[in-house]
Amino acid sequence: MAASSIARSPVNPIVRHVICRASPSDHLSKTSLTIHGHYPKRCRHVPLLASLHGDTTRNNDRNAQALELQRVLDDFPYDVIPNDPTMLPTPLSSTQLSNSVSDGSRVRVAYQGVPGAYSESAAEKAYPNCEAVPCEQFDTAFEAVEKWLVDRAVLPIENSLGGSIHRNYDLLLRHRLHIVGEVKFAVRHCLLANHGVEVEDLKRVLSHPQALSQCEDTLSRLGLVKEAVDDTAGAAKHIASYKLKDAGAVASTTAAMIYGLNILAQDIQDDSDNVTRFLMLAREPIIPGIDRPFKTSIVFSLEEGPGVLFKALAVFALRQINLTKIESRPLRKQLLGASDDSNNGYPKYFDYLFYVDFEASMADEKAQNALRHLKEFATYLRVLGSYPVDTSMI
C-alpha cells in the first residue's frame, strides 16, 4: 500500500512516523494507520493535512503489506495543522482526506456531516466509545474506509418517513465495501434559532432535504420557506456562525448544545415514529452465523421480459425466506433509445438494478440455495453483506 503523491502544508511537521497495527475491534487481521509523534494531549480530534491521490492497492499477504507500508511511510513528513482545542474538527473532504490522531484503543468511524449530526449519534450507538470522524460527503466516508484512514463508516440508507437514501444505494455498488451491521436510530427533530429570535421572527428554515420533508406539516403551518443544505447539524452551524435573525434550522438537541442555539420547538416531525436505518460498512465482511437473527443484502440485475422479476423473487418465497426491502435503481450508462426484438417492439429505456434485503444468514443452506437459483437467470449478482439484525429497542 503506497501513496502516489502527497500535498503538504507549509507548517512544521511534528509527526515522526506511521506504524501499522491491527484494529482491536476486528476479528479478522487487517492493517490500520496509527500516527505517533510529539504533540500535546488534546481533544479527541486533531486534524492532519494529507491528500492521497490515486487508488491504493492491497496485497494478498497482509503481513507483507504491513511491512511494505511501514517501509514506505517510515519518517513520512505528514504535517499537523495547529488547532485551538475549543474548535470542532473540520470534516474530511474528497480532495483532502485528513487523518486524525488516535490512541489506537478506539474504533475510528466515519460519518457524513459535522459534529451534532444524527449520523454521529448513530455511529456512537453502533460503536460505543468510538472515535467519530466527520466527512463532508457520503462519497468521502466510503473513500476514508477504503484508504484505511478509518475502520468503519456508518451511513443512512432509509428513513421511515422520507424513504430511501438513493445516493448511498448507488455508492454501495460503486465501492467494494461490505455491510457488517445495521443500527436503527430514532430521529427527533427540533426547530433551532439564535438566542433572542422568536418563531414569529423566522422567514426561512435550513436543513437536510430529508429532515425538511419529515417536518413538512409543521414548517408549512409556520409559513417558513424551506432551504435545503447538506446536513442538519451543518444548518445549525451555519445560522450560529452568521448569527442569522430571520432563519432557523431543523436539527437535533445535540446540535443546539454544540452551536449554542435556542430550541424553539421539539419533536416537530410529522410522525413520532421517525426512525432512520443506518448501515455499518467495513473493508472486510464478517463471518455470518446462525446463532442469532441475520439479514443479507444483495444487488442483482435481470434481462427484460414478462415475469422475470416475479421469478427472481420466487426463489425466496419457495424457501420461506422473508424479504424486508426491495429497491430498484437505474443501471447507469445503459440508456437505450432503440427497440429490440426482446421487447416486442417497445422502446427500451432503462436497465434496472434491484437491491434486496432478506431475513436469512449466508451460513444458512436455504439462503445459499436461493442465490444459486437466482444466479441461473440473473445477469449480475453481488452479496453486499450478511450481518446481524438490529433488534435493540430504538
Buried (B, 14 or more C-beta within 10 A) or exposed (E): BEBEEBEEBEEEBEBBEBBBEBBEBBEEEBBBBBBEBEEEEEEBBBBBBBBBEEEEEBBEEBEEBBEBBBEEBEEBEBBBEEBEEEEBBBBBBBEBBBBBBBEBEBBBBBBBBBBBBBBBBBBBBBBEEBBBBBBBBBBBBBBBBBBBBBBBBBBBBBBBBBEBBEBBBBBBBEBEBBBBBBBBBBBBBBBBBBEEBEEEBBEBBBBBEBBBBBBBEBBEEBEBEBBEBBBBBBBBBBBBEEEBEEBBBBBBBBBBEBBEBBBBBEEBBBEEEBBBBBBBBBBEBBEBEEEEEBBBBBBBBBEBEEEEBEBBBBBBEEBEBEEEBEBEBEBEEEEEEEEEEEBEEEEBEEBBBBBBBBBBBBBBEEBEBBBEBBEEBBEBBBBBBBBBBBEEEB
